[in-house]
Amino acid sequence: MVARAVGVVAVVSVLSPGLLFAQAPAGDELAVPDPAAVALDASTTAFLAIDFLQSTCAPNPICIGTLPAVAAGLTSARTASAHVIYSVHLAPDNSILPDVAPMPSEPIFAALPGDKFFDSNLDYLLHQAGTTTLVLTGISSNSGVLYTAGAAAQRGYTVVVAEDGISGANDLATSVALWQLIHGPGANPQNVPLQPKSVTLSRTNLISYK
């Protein structure tokens, strides 16, 4: 286990109505288990790329640093014929970076910052595709990724978050988000791989398809 942050932090993050994440502890208590290897059924898996936009990612060096891993994750998902979905902000704030650009057949939906299920057709798209497992990448780790993961777990999805494919304004924001992801809805503090209705922390190079 590796501590992802140093210092005193107390953060309470609130999702959509009724969804409350645990308060993050301080210092070394933010440690989370190592990312887990997972083998996913491509036919029931969707890879969601959250807000890799000119407005959100391009100005953030940390986000730019995740793009090679996200691109590799997208290639792996596409090769296995898993579903790939993108979220953007409302127009005109919907320009996706070319490094991780969608294929013509891949759906793109608009949503507000935060929980990408809220007031969007994401749940409809996932049900139409027969999705039961959702792989998350994107910016920001402590908003769009965190809130969407919690909302997905509450809706019954099994969630995998690719640690090397998420970013926030700084490393501390992501450290807190990682702790909250496995202590929030459907808590999985030991990071048991693919625990139903919970979040598993993984990496793009540890995610395979069958």
Helices and strands as residue ranges (DSSP letters): G 27-30, E 38-40, G 42-44, E 45-50, H 61-79, E 83-88, G 98-100, E 108-110, H 122-128, E 133-139, I 141-145, H 146-154, E 158-167, H 171-183, E 199-202, G 204-206, E 207-209
